[in-house]
Amino acid sequence: MSDGLLQGSITDEAIELMRERIGYPNPTMRNGVVTWPWNETASTDSIRQFAHGYGDLNPLYTDRHYGADTRWGGMVAPPGYEWTMGIDHSPTVPDELAARTRFALRGVHLFNAGHEGWFYKPIRPGDTLTRSTVLADVREKESTFAGRSVIATNENTWWDQEGRVVARRRPWYIHAERRKVDSTGRKSRPAEQRASYTPEQIQEIDDAYDAELIRGADTLFYEDAEVGAPGPRMVKGPMLITDLMNFFMGAGWYGYGFPALRLGRENRRRLRGFYSKDDFGAWDAIMRIHWDDGGAQRIGVPAAYDIGPLRWTWLVHYCTNFSGDDGWVYRVRGEFRRFNYVGDTTWLTSTITDKRIDPTLGPLVELALSGTNQRGDQNIRGDATVLLASRALGPVRLPEPV
């Protein structure tokens, strides 16, 4: 085990080895010593804690009594909660293939570049889920930030205790070789100014939180939706380390798992390349790039930054506020356009780009979603499909898995 991070290279051979793993678990996203899901069984407490972890006050997800008077008849979990669940039923990699491909793109850092999720039925307290995760696609890419890079897409599927598909998610990751930034934080473009706020700007953020629209029981009917209509403005920030910790408490580690103390020691035996020496001379996890500027700079990013699932969950939160109790958020896609550094603020907006009676899904609207930081730069771009109740056609029909 090296004191520093592993420094791998992107080669033609490494890319081909990754492609051999399509249909099986991604070799760069291994399990640590703790393999059990964050939540084995959905509960009112864990659903509420997940929602609170990304700043959601919607009573449908946070009040165990509220849902009884909605079409759901009880508390349900917000889309995205499924990632905290799922006993692993991924395909087993044949021994020979596992041995040949285990080091594919090892030591090449990966950045979560986006998520697209589809949701088919609500998760309720008492549900248990199984989960499968496979590598779905591997593509080369050239970028101004990373140079030669690779985009690897995973596909995650969750089933409930009756074998019904609950959700699917496709996150994709950019693999880029690890390089330090220089003393100014530059790689291939100028360093961005770190966030700083005046009292007036903080007041603007507070006012936006006070005005946040949670549609709730105020049903948005299909007939009332207008193409071109802008949606409400939502704020997320300033994003602080405290906010990241709250998200981890509700959602878990999202992937490898980095447990504490004795379990951390056991984890290092399993995931040696995910640990390096910190400023104390102690072993610490690569995950510290999200709260430690020095750790981020060692992999070529000027400062600590968020994790992709948090920013994608903000888009989902926007959509559930928009859809209300009687709508259904069917699909959300989010592309992470720039780094969202600790201290940054994201302003989320939307526009209805289409409405139609889909022959399979029924009445729906399509949303264009955008997040812009305090510098005026777009840091997330996305779109969503929201199913709506109709005065003429009745309540939303839950979609069938495809």
C-alpha positions as CSV (number, residue, x, y, z in Angstrom):
1,M,0.0,0.0,0.0
2,S,1.4,3.4,-1.0
3,D,1.3,6.4,1.3
4,G,-0.2,8.4,-1.6
5,L,-3.1,7.8,-4.0
6,L,-2.7,5.3,-6.7
7,Q,-1.7,6.9,-10.0
8,G,-3.1,4.8,-12.8
9,S,-3.2,5.6,-16.5
10,I,-5.8,5.4,-19.2
11,T,-4.6,3.0,-21.9
12,D,-6.3,1.2,-24.8
13,E,-5.8,-2.1,-22.8
14,A,-7.5,-0.7,-19.7
15,I,-10.5,0.5,-21.7
16,E,-10.9,-2.8,-23.4
17,L,-10.7,-4.6,-20.0
18,M,-13.5,-2.3,-18.8
19,R,-15.7,-3.1,-21.8
20,E,-15.3,-6.8,-21.0
21,R,-17.1,-6.1,-17.7
22,I,-20.3,-4.8,-19.4
23,G,-23.2,-6.8,-17.9
24,Y,-21.3,-7.4,-14.7
25,P,-20.4,-5.2,-11.7
26,N,-18.0,-2.3,-12.5
27,P,-14.5,-3.3,-11.2
28,T,-13.7,0.3,-10.1
29,M,-16.7,0.5,-7.8
30,R,-16.1,-2.3,-5.3
31,N,-17.7,-3.1,-2.0
32,G,-15.9,-2.5,1.2
33,V,-16.0,-4.6,4.3
34,V,-19.6,-3.5,5.1
35,T,-21.8,-4.8,2.3
36,W,-25.3,-4.6,3.9
37,P,-27.6,-1.7,2.7
38,W,-27.9,1.5,4.7
39,N,-31.6,0.6,5.2
40,E,-32.5,-3.1,5.0
41,T,-36.2,-2.2,5.6
42,A,-37.8,1.1,4.8
43,S,-39.1,2.9,7.9
44,T,-40.8,6.2,8.8
45,D,-37.7,7.3,10.6
46,S,-35.2,6.5,7.7
47,I,-37.5,8.0,5.1
48,R,-37.8,11.2,7.1
49,Q,-34.1,11.3,7.8
50,F,-33.3,10.9,4.1
51,A,-35.6,13.7,3.1
52,H,-34.2,16.0,5.9
53,G,-30.7,15.1,4.7
54,Y,-31.2,17.1,1.4
55,G,-33.4,19.8,3.0
56,D,-36.9,18.5,2.2
57,L,-39.8,19.6,4.4
58,N,-42.6,17.9,2.3
59,P,-44.9,16.3,4.9
60,L,-45.6,13.4,2.5
61,Y,-42.1,12.2,3.3
62,T,-41.5,13.6,6.7
63,D,-44.8,13.2,8.7
64,R,-46.0,9.7,9.3
65,H,-49.6,10.8,9.6
66,Y,-50.0,13.2,6.6
67,G,-50.1,10.6,3.9
68,A,-53.2,8.9,5.2
69,D,-55.3,11.6,3.6
70,T,-53.6,11.4,0.2
71,R,-54.1,9.1,-2.7
72,W,-51.2,7.0,-1.3
73,G,-53.0,6.2,1.9
74,G,-49.9,6.5,4.1
75,M,-46.3,7.7,4.2
76,V,-44.1,7.1,1.1
77,A,-40.5,7.7,0.4
78,P,-39.3,10.3,-2.1
79,P,-37.7,9.2,-5.3
80,G,-34.0,8.6,-4.7
81,Y,-34.5,6.8,-1.4
82,E,-34.2,3.5,-3.1
83,W,-30.4,4.0,-3.3
84,T,-30.2,3.6,0.5
85,M,-31.7,0.1,0.1
86,G,-31.2,-3.2,-1.6
87,I,-29.6,-6.5,-0.7
88,D,-27.2,-7.1,-3.5
89,H,-28.2,-9.6,-6.2
90,S,-25.8,-8.4,-8.9
91,P,-24.6,-11.0,-11.3
92,T,-21.5,-12.9,-10.2
93,V,-18.4,-12.2,-12.2
94,P,-16.9,-15.5,-13.5
95,D,-13.5,-16.1,-11.8
96,E,-11.4,-15.9,-14.9
97,L,-13.1,-12.7,-16.1
98,A,-12.7,-11.2,-12.6
99,A,-9.0,-12.0,-12.4
100,R,-8.4,-10.6,-15.9
101,T,-10.3,-7.3,-15.5
102,R,-9.9,-6.5,-11.8
103,F,-7.3,-3.7,-12.4
104,A,-9.2,-2.1,-15.3
105,L,-8.7,1.7,-14.9
106,R,-7.5,1.2,-11.3
107,G,-6.0,4.4,-9.9
108,V,-7.7,6.5,-12.5
109,H,-9.9,8.9,-10.6
110,L,-13.6,9.0,-11.4
111,F,-16.0,11.9,-11.2
112,N,-19.8,11.4,-11.1
113,A,-21.0,13.3,-14.2
114,G,-24.7,12.7,-14.0
115,H,-27.7,10.5,-13.1
116,E,-30.9,9.5,-14.9
117,G,-33.6,7.7,-12.8
118,W,-36.9,6.1,-13.5
119,F,-39.5,5.5,-10.8
120,Y,-42.3,2.9,-11.1
121,K,-43.9,2.6,-7.6
122,P,-43.6,4.2,-4.2
123,I,-41.5,2.7,-1.4
124,R,-43.5,2.4,1.8
125,P,-42.5,1.7,5.4
126,G,-42.0,-2.0,5.8
127,D,-40.7,-2.6,2.3
128,T,-37.5,-4.5,1.7
129,L,-35.6,-4.3,-1.6
130,T,-33.1,-6.3,-3.6
131,R,-30.7,-4.6,-6.0
132,S,-28.5,-5.3,-9.0
133,T,-25.7,-3.1,-10.3
134,V,-24.0,-3.7,-13.6
135,L,-21.7,-1.8,-16.0
136,A,-23.8,-0.8,-18.9
137,D,-21.6,1.2,-21.3
138,V,-18.0,2.4,-21.7
139,R,-17.0,5.3,-24.0
140,E,-13.9,7.4,-24.6
141,K,-14.1,11.2,-24.4
142,E,-11.8,14.1,-24.8
143,S,-12.3,17.1,-22.4
144,T,-10.6,20.4,-21.7
145,F,-10.5,19.5,-18.0
146,A,-9.3,15.9,-18.1
147,G,-7.7,15.4,-21.5
148,R,-8.2,11.7,-22.5
149,S,-11.0,10.3,-20.4
150,V,-13.5,7.5,-20.2
151,I,-17.2,7.6,-19.5
152,A,-18.5,4.5,-17.7
153,T,-22.3,4.1,-17.2
154,N,-23.7,1.8,-14.6
155,E,-27.3,0.5,-14.4
156,N,-28.9,-0.1,-11.0
157,T,-32.3,-1.9,-10.6
158,W,-34.3,-2.3,-7.5
159,W,-37.1,-4.9,-6.8
160,D,-39.5,-5.0,-3.9
161,Q,-40.3,-8.0,-1.8
162,E,-42.9,-9.2,-4.3
163,G,-40.4,-9.1,-7.2
164,R,-41.8,-5.9,-8.8
165,V,-39.3,-3.3,-10.2
166,V,-39.4,-0.2,-8.1
167,A,-36.8,2.0,-9.8
168,R,-33.9,2.1,-12.2
169,R,-31.0,4.5,-12.1
170,R,-28.2,5.1,-14.6
171,P,-25.3,7.1,-13.2
172,W,-22.3,7.8,-15.4
173,Y,-18.7,8.6,-14.4
174,I,-15.8,10.3,-16.0
175,H,-12.5,8.5,-15.4
176,A,-9.6,11.0,-15.6
177,E,-6.0,10.5,-14.6
178,R,-5.1,12.0,-11.2
179,R,-3.0,15.2,-11.4
180,K,-2.2,17.8,-8.8
181,V,-3.2,21.4,-9.5
182,D,-0.6,24.1,-9.3
183,S,-0.4,26.7,-6.5
184,T,-3.1,28.8,-8.1
185,G,-5.5,25.9,-8.5
186,R,-5.2,25.9,-12.3
187,K,-5.3,22.9,-14.6
188,S,-6.5,23.8,-18.0
189,R,-8.7,26.8,-17.1
190,P,-8.4,29.6,-14.5
191,A,-9.4,28.8,-10.9
192,E,-12.9,29.9,-9.9
193,Q,-13.3,32.4,-7.1
194,R,-14.4,30.8,-3.9
195,A,-17.8,31.8,-2.6
196,S,-18.2,34.8,-0.4
197,Y,-21.5,36.5,0.6
198,T,-22.7,39.8,1.7
199,P,-25.5,40.1,4.3
200,E,-27.8,41.1,1.5
201,Q,-27.1,38.0,-0.5
202,I,-27.6,35.8,2.5
203,Q,-31.0,37.5,3.1
204,E,-31.9,36.8,-0.5
205,I,-31.2,33.1,0.1
206,D,-33.2,33.1,3.3
207,D,-36.1,34.8,1.5
208,A,-36.1,32.1,-1.2
209,Y,-36.2,29.4,1.4
210,D,-39.2,31.1,3.1
211,A,-40.9,31.3,-0.3
212,E,-40.2,27.7,-1.4
213,L,-43.3,26.1,-3.0
214,I,-44.4,22.7,-1.8
215,R,-47.5,22.0,-3.8
216,G,-48.8,19.3,-1.6
217,A,-52.6,18.9,-1.8
218,D,-53.0,21.8,-4.3
219,T,-53.3,19.5,-7.3
220,L,-51.7,20.6,-10.6
221,F,-54.1,19.2,-13.2
222,Y,-52.8,18.4,-16.7
223,E,-55.4,20.8,-18.2
224,D,-53.9,23.7,-16.2
225,A,-50.2,23.1,-17.2
226,E,-49.0,25.5,-20.0
227,V,-46.1,24.8,-22.3
228,G,-43.5,27.6,-21.9
229,A,-44.6,28.4,-18.3
230,P,-41.7,28.9,-15.9
231,G,-41.6,26.9,-12.7
232,P,-40.8,28.3,-9.2
233,R,-37.3,29.2,-8.2
234,M,-35.6,27.0,-5.6
235,V,-32.4,27.6,-3.7
236,K,-29.8,25.1,-2.4
237,G,-27.0,26.7,-0.5
238,P,-24.6,27.9,0.6
239,M,-23.7,24.2,0.6
240,L,-21.5,23.6,3.6
241,I,-19.7,20.5,5.0
242,T,-22.5,20.3,7.5
243,D,-24.9,19.9,4.6
244,L,-22.8,17.1,3.2
245,M,-22.7,15.3,6.5
246,N,-26.5,15.6,6.8
247,F,-26.9,14.0,3.4
248,F,-24.5,11.1,4.3
249,M,-26.5,10.6,7.6
250,G,-29.7,10.2,5.6
251,A,-28.4,8.4,2.5
252,G,-25.3,6.5,3.6
253,W,-22.0,6.5,1.8
254,Y,-23.2,6.0,-1.7
255,G,-20.9,3.2,-2.9
256,Y,-17.7,1.9,-1.4
257,G,-18.5,2.6,2.2
258,F,-15.9,4.1,4.6
259,P,-16.7,2.9,8.1
260,A,-15.1,4.1,11.4
261,L,-12.1,3.1,13.4
262,R,-11.7,-0.8,13.6
263,L,-14.1,-1.2,10.7
264,G,-12.0,1.4,8.8
265,R,-8.9,-0.8,9.4
266,E,-10.7,-3.8,8.0
267,N,-11.9,-1.7,5.0
268,R,-8.3,-0.8,4.2
269,R,-7.5,-4.5,3.8
270,R,-10.3,-4.7,1.2
271,L,-10.0,-1.4,-0.6
272,R,-6.3,-0.4,-0.3
273,G,-6.3,2.0,-3.2
274,F,-9.1,4.1,-1.7
275,Y,-6.9,5.2,1.2
276,S,-3.8,7.4,1.5
277,K,-1.9,9.2,4.3
278,D,-3.3,12.5,5.5
279,D,-1.6,15.5,7.1
280,F,-1.5,13.6,10.4
281,G,0.3,10.7,8.8
282,A,-2.9,8.6,9.3
283,W,-4.7,6.6,6.7
284,D,-7.9,8.3,5.5
285,A,-10.4,7.6,2.7
286,I,-10.4,9.2,-0.7
287,M,-13.9,10.3,0.1
288,R,-12.3,13.3,2.0
289,I,-12.0,15.1,-1.3
290,H,-15.5,16.2,-0.6
291,W,-14.7,18.1,2.6
292,D,-10.9,18.6,2.5
293,D,-9.4,21.1,0.1
294,G,-6.0,19.4,0.2
295,G,-7.4,16.0,-0.6
296,A,-9.3,17.5,-3.6
297,Q,-6.2,19.3,-4.9
298,R,-4.3,16.0,-4.8
299,I,-6.6,14.6,-7.4
300,G,-6.6,17.8,-9.5
301,V,-9.6,19.8,-8.3
302,P,-9.1,23.2,-6.7
303,A,-11.3,22.7,-3.7
304,A,-13.6,20.2,-1.9
305,Y,-16.9,19.7,-3.8
306,D,-20.2,17.9,-3.5
307,I,-21.1,14.4,-4.4
308,G,-23.1,13.8,-7.6
309,P,-26.1,12.1,-5.9
310,L,-26.7,15.1,-3.7
311,R,-27.0,17.5,-6.6
312,W,-29.2,15.1,-8.6
313,T,-31.4,14.7,-5.5
314,W,-31.8,18.5,-5.5
315,L,-33.4,18.1,-9.0
316,V,-35.7,15.4,-7.7
317,H,-36.7,17.5,-4.8
318,Y,-37.5,20.3,-7.2
319,C,-39.7,17.9,-9.2
320,T,-41.6,16.5,-6.1
321,N,-42.3,20.0,-4.9
322,F,-43.6,20.8,-8.4
323,S,-45.7,17.6,-8.8
324,G,-47.5,17.7,-5.5
325,D,-49.3,14.8,-3.7
326,D,-51.3,13.8,-6.8
327,G,-48.5,13.9,-9.4
328,W,-45.8,11.3,-10.0
329,V,-42.2,12.0,-10.8
330,Y,-41.5,9.3,-13.4
331,R,-38.0,10.3,-14.7
332,V,-35.3,12.8,-13.8
333,R,-32.0,13.3,-15.6
334,G,-29.3,15.6,-14.4
335,E,-25.9,16.4,-16.0
336,F,-23.3,17.9,-13.7
337,R,-21.8,20.7,-15.7
338,R,-19.2,22.2,-13.3
339,F,-17.9,21.4,-9.9
340,N,-20.1,22.5,-7.0
341,Y,-17.6,23.6,-4.4
342,V,-18.2,23.8,-0.6
343,G,-19.6,27.2,0.0
344,D,-21.4,27.5,-3.4
345,T,-25.1,28.2,-3.8
346,T,-27.3,26.7,-6.6
347,W,-30.5,28.3,-7.9
348,L,-32.8,25.8,-9.5
349,T,-35.4,26.8,-12.2
350,S,-37.6,25.0,-14.7
351,T,-39.7,25.5,-17.8
352,I,-42.5,23.2,-19.1
353,T,-41.3,22.2,-22.6
354,D,-44.1,19.8,-23.6
355,K,-47.4,18.4,-22.4
356,R,-49.2,15.4,-24.0
357,I,-51.4,12.4,-23.4
358,D,-48.9,9.6,-23.7
359,P,-50.5,6.4,-24.9
360,T,-48.6,4.4,-22.2
361,L,-47.9,6.9,-19.4
362,G,-51.1,9.1,-19.7
363,P,-51.2,12.8,-19.1
364,L,-47.7,14.3,-18.5
365,V,-45.5,17.3,-18.8
366,E,-41.8,17.5,-19.7
367,L,-39.6,19.9,-17.7
368,A,-36.3,21.5,-18.6
369,L,-34.3,21.9,-15.4
370,S,-31.3,24.1,-14.7
371,G,-29.1,25.0,-11.7
372,T,-27.0,28.1,-11.7
373,N,-24.4,29.0,-9.1
374,Q,-23.7,32.3,-7.4
375,R,-21.1,33.1,-10.1
376,G,-23.8,32.8,-12.8
377,D,-22.4,29.5,-14.1
378,Q,-24.7,26.6,-14.9
379,N,-23.6,23.7,-12.7
380,I,-26.4,21.3,-13.4
381,R,-28.7,20.8,-16.4
382,G,-31.5,18.3,-16.7
383,D,-34.9,17.3,-17.7
384,A,-37.8,15.4,-16.1
385,T,-41.1,13.7,-17.0
386,V,-43.9,14.3,-14.5
387,L,-47.2,12.5,-14.7
388,L,-50.2,14.6,-13.7
389,A,-53.8,14.0,-12.7
390,S,-56.4,15.0,-15.3
391,R,-59.9,16.3,-14.7
392,A,-61.0,14.4,-17.8
393,L,-59.0,11.2,-17.4
394,G,-58.7,10.9,-13.7
395,P,-55.8,10.2,-11.3
396,V,-52.2,9.3,-12.3
397,R,-51.6,5.7,-13.3
398,L,-48.3,4.4,-12.1
399,P,-46.0,3.5,-15.0
400,E,-45.0,-0.1,-15.9
401,P,-41.3,-0.9,-15.9
402,V,-39.6,-0.9,-19.4
